[in-house]
Every structure is written in C-alpha cells, then in structure tokens.
Amino acid sequence: MTTAAPRREQLLEAAADLFAARGFHEVGIDDIGAAAGITGPGVYRHFPSKQALLESLCDRTMDRMLALAQGTDDLKTLVDLHVTLVVEERALIGVWVREQRALAEGVRRSLRGRMRDYEQIWRDAVAPLRADLDRDELALTVGSALAMLNTTSLIDSPLDAAGRAALLRQVALAALGV
C-alpha cells in the first residue's frame, strides 16, 4: 500500500528528473505520472498543477540549502555541504537553476528573498577571511561562487561523485579567494 507522502515524493523525484532532462515546458503531467507509476490525472490528487510541482521543487531546494547552512559559520563546512547537495541532488539543483523563470513572479520574488538569506550566511562566513572586500564585492564574490557551483548541475561529466565533489570544493574555495 502506498501512502500519500511516498507517492508525493515519487512525483517530486520524477518531475525533477524529467524537468532537468527535458525542461519544464517539454514535460507533461502524463509524463510525470508515468515516471511515478500512476496515470497523469492521478498527479492531481497530490498537486493541483504542473506549476505547483515546480514550485514545490524550488521550495524544496531552498529548504535544503537553508537547513544545511543554519548554524554553520565555517566556510569550508558551508562549501562541503553545498557541494554535496549539488552532487547528490543534481536534478533538483538543475531545475532550480534553469526553470525558475517558469514560476509566477510572486513565487520567484519569495525564492530570491530566501536565496539572499542563504547568501548572507555565506557572506558572514567569507567576510572574516576576505577583509580586502567591501560589502558589494563580498556579495558579488559569494553570489558568483554559488552560481558557479549550482550551474555545474547542468554539466555532464565523466567524473564520479567523489571526484566531482573534490574538484568542486577546490574550485569553490579558489573562487572565494580563500
């Protein structure tokens, strides 16, 4: 017997994989349902629309980022946590990077606000290590490093997960100048 929570999770995972591979606009509800082992109309028992699935995926991404970073003030730990998320949740991060433009403006605005909160945690960790940067330079440095890490979810690489994570950690720290 399948309960609502596991089916909802299956639908979110299927949607993330499909949106990452083909793009939000190229995937239909029937595709998502079939990937999760149900009919397309069955998706509507769990989500009111394909748009709601995308919103849930983007919310999930921000929830995970913020949960990982909360209470962490060590930059190397933040980098490790974010790199692990990017490597292990490649489809989810890929959807976050590429498909936000398909969201309603109010949802995008809310996500941007939460992303600023996440970036602030990083700025607070980088600032003591980069006293040479003013506030605006610090914001650009952190934003650029996070964007670089996130966009690697869109790059196919023959590196295994461990090799990918090690290289991304090294590149992120170099980009941050520490």
VEXVO-36582 format. One line per field, with one value per residue (C-alpha): residue number from 1; chain; x, y, z. Coordinates in Angstrom, 3 decimals, always signed. Each point is the difference from the previous one (the first is absolute). Layout:
residues N
num = [NUM:...];
cadena = [A:...];
east = [X:...];
north = [Y:...];
up = [Z:...];
***
This chain:
residues 178
num = [1:2:3:4:5:6:7:8:9:10:11:12:13:14:15:16:17:18:19:20:21:22:23:24:25:26:27:28:29:30:31:32:33:34:35:36:37:38:39:40:41:42:43:44:45:46:47:48:49:50:51:52:53:54:55:56:57:58:59:60:61:62:63:64:65:66:67:68:69:70:71:72:73:74:75:76:77:78:79:80:81:82:83:84:85:86:87:88:89:90:91:92:93:94:95:96:97:98:99:100:101:102:103:104:105:106:107:108:109:110:111:112:113:114:115:116:117:118:119:120:121:122:123:124:125:126:127:128:129:130:131:132:133:134:135:136:137:138:139:140:141:142:143:144:145:146:147:148:149:150:151:152:153:154:155:156:157:158:159:160:161:162:163:164:165:166:167:168:169:170:171:172:173:174:175:176:177:178];
cadena = [A:A:A:A:A:A:A:A:A:A:A:A:A:A:A:A:A:A:A:A:A:A:A:A:A:A:A:A:A:A:A:A:A:A:A:A:A:A:A:A:A:A:A:A:A:A:A:A:A:A:A:A:A:A:A:A:A:A:A:A:A:A:A:A:A:A:A:A:A:A:A:A:A:A:A:A:A:A:A:A:A:A:A:A:A:A:A:A:A:A:A:A:A:A:A:A:A:A:A:A:A:A:A:A:A:A:A:A:A:A:A:A:A:A:A:A:A:A:A:A:A:A:A:A:A:A:A:A:A:A:A:A:A:A:A:A:A:A:A:A:A:A:A:A:A:A:A:A:A:A:A:A:A:A:A:A:A:A:A:A:A:A:A:A:A:A:A:A:A:A:A:A:A:A:A:A:A:A];
east = [+0.000:+1.360:-0.696:-0.350:+3.457:+1.994:-2.061:+0.474:+3.749:-0.024:-1.754:+2.470:+2.969:-1.517:-0.768:+3.520:+1.584:-2.272:+0.221:+3.795:+0.285:-2.582:-1.025:-3.170:-1.940:+0.840:-1.346:-3.684:-1.996:-0.379:+3.811:+0.358:-2.742:+1.455:+3.473:-1.513:-2.122:-3.412:-2.217:+0.430:-3.328:+1.104:+2.648:-2.799:-0.831:+3.358:+0.654:-2.543:+2.175:+3.351:+0.840:-0.626:+2.460:+2.634:-0.684:+0.350:+3.324:+1.358:-1.263:+1.638:+3.295:-0.061:-1.175:+2.951:+2.517:-1.189:-0.279:+3.560:+1.392:-1.899:+2.399:+3.050:+2.552:+3.009:+0.569:+1.548:-2.989:-2.392:+1.911:-0.009:-3.728:-0.873:+2.270:-1.585:-3.442:+1.040:+1.536:-2.642:-3.046:+1.148:-3.471:-1.551:+2.712:-0.203:-3.724:+0.679:+2.552:-1.831:-3.720:-0.608:-0.959:-3.143:-1.242:-2.445:+1.682:-1.184:+1.516:+3.271:+0.122:-0.470:+2.712:+2.401:-0.577:+0.781:+3.073:+1.199:-0.347:+2.107:+2.614:+0.163:+1.077:+2.789:+0.991:+0.248:+2.342:+2.122:+0.311:+2.558:+2.148:-0.246:+0.364:+1.277:-3.543:-2.577:-3.654:-0.872:+3.102:-0.748:-3.572:+1.196:+2.712:-2.401:-2.765:+2.407:+1.432:-3.481:-1.166:+3.060:-0.623:-3.697:+0.548:+2.296:-3.189:-0.591:+3.404:+0.446:+3.249:+1.654:+1.263:-1.573:-1.803:+3.052:+2.262:-2.592:-0.458:+3.747:+0.567:-3.037:+1.133:+3.438:-1.422:-2.507:+2.640:+2.215:-2.897:-0.579:+3.696:+0.668];
north = [+0.000:+3.404:+2.912:+3.605:+1.110:-2.638:+0.556:+3.751:-0.610:-2.262:+2.709:+2.660:-2.221:-0.900:+3.652:+1.078:-2.631:+0.809:+3.790:-0.243:-2.232:+1.573:+3.344:+1.034:+0.965:-3.252:-2.267:-0.783:-1.210:-3.386:-0.272:+0.728:-2.434:-2.762:+0.511:-0.344:-3.018:+1.660:+1.600:+3.659:+0.998:-1.812:+2.687:+2.461:-1.897:+1.196:+3.280:+2.408:+0.647:-0.545:+3.531:-1.063:-2.869:+2.445:+2.334:-2.918:-0.976:+3.540:+0.328:-3.339:+1.253:+3.128:-1.973:-2.375:+2.793:+1.956:-3.076:-1.022:+3.472:+0.891:+0.333:-0.502:+2.780:-1.929:+0.648:-3.377:-1.732:+2.157:-0.846:-3.720:+0.007:+1.904:-2.099:-3.164:+1.384:+0.919:-3.430:-2.148:+2.011:+0.864:-0.107:+2.106:+2.660:-0.094:+0.748:+2.786:+1.579:-0.365:+0.044:+2.833:+2.223:-2.133:+0.950:+2.787:+3.294:-0.147:-3.442:+1.090:+3.056:-2.179:-2.407:+2.893:+1.258:-3.408:-0.249:+3.356:-1.473:-2.983:+2.220:+2.096:-3.081:-0.479:+3.681:-0.151:-2.991:+1.498:+3.548:-0.746:-1.843:+2.717:+3.312:+1.440:-0.073:+2.678:-0.940:+0.114:-1.929:-2.620:-0.391:-0.409:-2.481:-2.190:+0.223:-0.920:-2.976:-1.360:+0.552:-1.834:-2.942:-0.163:+0.169:-3.001:-2.039:+0.703:-1.333:-3.633:-1.314:-3.403:+0.610:-2.174:+1.681:+0.026:+1.436:+2.589:+1.044:+0.278:+2.145:+2.220:+0.579:+1.064:+2.258:+1.618:+0.856:+1.423:+2.072:+1.382:+0.827:-1.983];
up = [+0.000:-0.997:+2.301:-1.111:+1.150:-1.931:-3.175:+0.351:+0.347:-3.055:-1.993:+1.124:-0.893:-3.369:-0.757:+0.994:-2.241:-2.940:+0.362:+0.299:-3.075:-2.308:+1.464:+1.799:-3.119:-1.815:+2.741:+0.374:+2.975:-1.722:-0.206:+3.711:+0.950:-2.168:+1.500:+3.489:-0.944:-0.104:-2.613:-0.856:+1.556:+3.176:+0.458:+0.777:+3.207:+1.315:-1.835:-1.502:-3.070:-1.663:+1.145:+3.613:-0.484:-1.203:+2.919:+2.413:-1.561:+0.257:+3.582:+0.799:-1.397:+2.150:+3.054:-0.372:-0.546:+3.007:+2.236:-0.839:+0.643:+3.179:+2.904:-2.207:+0.000:-1.277:-3.700:-0.778:+1.576:-2.035:-3.177:+0.828:+0.740:-3.152:-2.197:+1.409:-0.803:-3.546:-0.631:+1.702:-1.084:-3.497:-1.587:+2.760:-0.235:-3.806:+0.167:+2.504:-2.328:-3.286:+0.673:+2.469:-2.906:-0.449:+3.469:+0.752:+0.909:+3.622:+0.453:-1.615:+2.269:+3.081:-1.141:-0.683:+3.535:+1.445:-2.222:+1.369:+3.508:-1.085:-1.620:+3.176:+1.961:-2.533:+0.057:+3.784:-0.314:-2.785:+1.405:+2.737:-2.541:-2.668:+1.839:-3.295:-1.447:+0.628:+0.467:-3.707:-1.033:+2.642:-1.260:-3.591:+0.990:+1.992:-2.592:-2.771:+1.877:+0.782:-3.576:-1.269:+2.325:-0.854:-3.755:+0.095:+0.412:-3.695:-1.081:-0.953:+1.371:-0.062:+3.557:+2.673:+2.903:+2.268:-2.703:-0.941:+3.640:+0.651:-3.081:+0.658:+3.583:-1.213:-2.725:+2.391:+2.574:-2.737:-1.362:+3.486:+0.252:+3.153];
***
